[in-house]
Amino acid sequence: MADLEKKENPAVEKGMNDHLQKKLKELDKESNTMEYSGTWAKVIAVICICFSLFQIYTGFFGALDAMIQRCIHLSFGISLVYLLCPTKREWIRGGSVHPVDLALAIIAAIPPIYILVNYQQLILRAGTVTPVDTFMGVLGMLMVIEAARRIVGLPIVIVVLCFLAYGFFGRYMPGPLAHRGLTVNQMVGHLFYTTEGVFGIPMGVSSTFIFLFILFIYPHSAHLFPLPASVLLSSALPDSVRSSLRFPAPEYEVHTPALVSQPQVRFPYVLKLFFP
């Protein structure tokens, strides 16, 4: 009976995984990405590999200048958003990227690349925004907003537009909410050409820590997040250090739920997350 159960388990688990993945795509907008085939699947795979290699390089040898690091990170990320989250899924035929989405992916990567190419000039201008800078900044902000809509949904776009409107029409606000208002050049210069807006702290954290976490740890440990953080930390420390820090010793086994098709994991060493 036990042998029969073992034989049936893989098929049952695969069926449960397929069902859960289908439900996840229905309920979670971020998981509902397009799956391509053939040449385009390889092209997207190459983009993802290059993206990962860049992040691994900067992770091991040190991050680049903040603006450069974040611009490259955004260029890769936003291009993948437009490729993997198409304008209309009905447009996809034969597993190929629609020309509109391909054009949007290329256009979305142009503004951050513009910053990379003209980085020295932008620094020397010290905040002075030229008409070309304004055009590229507005384009970049619009592409980021559209990418956010595709990934998160319309509510985040409404929030962003409300704050942008507040920046422009602050002079008409009552009482302590009032301010003198911003021009387009001021808004674009602050939000797109400094590390205070699009390229702010969230982008910095994403381009350094979060990407590496997702790349190396999350695929092997998604099922561990209900555990206390102290348990996860203690699994990476020697017994002597762990006892001195009074972390609880993880002396149990964790079984993976069906949603994440990983084998049974046993601690105490977090290296098994990297080398299963």
N, C-alpha and C positions, 0 to 999 in steps of 0.2 A: 504493500500500500504506500509506503514511504517512497519507494522507487517510482511508482506511478505519479505520485504528487510532484516529485522532482522533475519528471519529464514534462508534466503539464504546466509547471510554473512559468517557464520562459514564454510560452505562447500566451498564457493568461496575462502575464505581466506586460508583454508587448501590446496586447489588446487594450489593457487599462491605460498604458502610456499614450497610445494613439488617441483614445477617447479623451483623456485629460488634456492632451495637447490641443485637440480640436476645441474643447470647451474653453481652454485658456485663450486661444486666438479670438473666440467669440466675445469673451468678457474683458480681456486686457488688450487695449488698443496697441500698446507697445510691442506685444508679441505677434501681432497680425502682420508680419512682414511677407513680402513676395518671395517665392522660391522659383528661381530660374533654372534652366537646363541648358546643356550644350555649351557653346562658346561664351555666352554671357555669364553663365555660372562660373566659368574659369576666370573671366575678367574680374568679376566681383571678388572671387577668392584671392586673386593677385593683389587687388586693392587692399583687402583685409590683411593679407600677409605683410605688405609693405607698411601699412598702418601699425601693425603689431611690432615689426622689426624696428621702426622708428621709436616707438614707446619703450621697447626693451633696451635699445641703445642708450637713450637718454636716462632710463632708469638705472642702468649699470654705470655709465660714465658721467653722469651728471646732466641735469636739465639745462637747456639752452636759456638764453635771455627770455624773460617771461613772455614778452610780446611775440617773439619768434616761435617759442614752444607752443603757445596757444593758437597762433595763426595756422601752423602746420596741423595741429590737432583738429581745429575747426574745419580745415580744408578737407581732410579725409572724412571726418564724421558727417559733415553736412552733405557731401557728395553721396555717401552711402545711404543717407536718409532718403534722398530723392530717387535713388535707384531701387531701394528695398521697400519703399512705401509709395507706390505709384499714384498718379493723380486719379486714375480710375482702373480698378482691377480688370474691368471688362476690356480695356485696351490691350491687355497682354495676350499675345497670340504666339503659340509655338515656343513658349519659354524665352522670348526675346524682350529686351527693354524697349519701351515705346520711345520714339524720337523726341516727344515732348519732355518726358522724364529725363532722357539723356541730356537734352539741351539745358534743362533746369539744373541738373547735377553739375554740368560744366560751368554754367553761369554762377551758381552758388559758390563755387571754389575760387572764382576770379577775385572778389574783394579781399579775402585774406591773403591771397597770393600777391595782390597789389601792394599790401602793406609790407610783405616780405621783400619785394623787389625795390620798393622805395623807402625802406626802413631808415636809412641814414638821412635822407632828405626830410622825412617826417620829423626826425629828432631835431635836425637843424632849424626847421621852421618853428619849432617850439610852440605848437598849438595853433598856428595859423593854418586855416583850412582853405584850400584852393577850390575852384569849381569842380575840378576832376575829383578831388578828395571828397567833396560833398556828394557827387554822383555815386562814387563807389561806396561811400558810407551808407547812403540811403538804400542802395541796391543790396548791400550786405545785410542791413537790418531787416529789410523786407524778406529776404531769403531765409533769415533766421526765424522770423515770425511764422512764415509758411511752414518751415520744417517743424517748428513747435506744434503747429496746428495738426500736422500729419501724425506726429508721434503722440502728443498728449490730448489734443482735441481743441475745440473752439473756446472753452472757458479760459484757458491760459492766454489766448489771443485777446480776449476781451479785457482781461486784467492788464496786459501790456499796453493796449491802446488807451485805456483809461489813464495810466500813468504818463504816457506820452502826451495825451491831451492836457493833463495837469501841468506838464512842463511848458506847453505852448500858451495855455490860457490862464496861467496863474494870476495875471493882473485882474482877472474878472472874478476871482474867488473871494469869498467874504472873510473878514476878520483875520485871524492868525494864519489862515491857509493861503492868503494872498502873497504873491511875489511879483517881481517885475516882468516875468516871462522870459522865455528863451527864443532865440532865432533858430532857424534851421541849421545854420553853420555851427552855432554853439551846441545844439543838441547832438548833431552828428559828431562833432569833434570830441565831445565828452564821452558819448556812448560807444563810438566805434574806433577811436584812435588813442584811447587811454586804457589802462587796466582797471577802469571803474565801471564799465558797462558790459558790453558783450564779452569782452575779454577779462572779466573781473575774477573774483576769488572762486566762484563755482567752476569756471573754465580752467583756472589754474589747478584746482584740486583734481578735476577730471583728467587733465592732461599729465598728471604726475602719479597720483596715488590710485584713483578709482579705476583707471584703465588697467593698470597692472594687477589690481585686485581681481577685477573681472576676468582677466586673461588667465591668471595662474591659479587663483584660489577658488573663486566662485563656482566654476564647473565641477570641482571636486568636493565642494563643501556646502553646497546650497542647502543640503538637508541638515546642516549643523546649526543653523542660525537660531533655532529655539533654545539651544544650550546657552548657559551663562557665559559671558565673555571671559570670566576668570578661568573657566574650565578649558576654553580654547587656548588661552595664553599659557596655562599650566602644562598643556600637552607638549609644548615646544621647549620646556625647560628641564634640565637634569633634576633628579630627585632631591639632591642636596639643596639646590637653589630654590626649588619649589617649596620644600619644607620650611626654609628660612623665610620665604615670602608668605607662607601660610595659604597658598592656593589649594583648593580641593583637588585631590588626585583623581583623574578620570579613569577609574578602573572598571569601566563597563563598555559594552559594545553598543554601537548605534546602527540601527537598521534604516536603510534608505527607503523613503516612500516611493510609490509607483511613479510619481511625477518626474523624479530624477532617476534615471536608469543607471545607478551606480551600485557596485557590489557592497557587501557588508564591510564596514570600516572599523578598525580597532586602533585605538591610540596606544602608546603615549606620544608618538613623534609626529609632528605636523609635516615632516618631510614626505610622509605618505600622501599628503595632498598633492604634492608635485610629482611624485613617482609612484602611482598606484600599482 
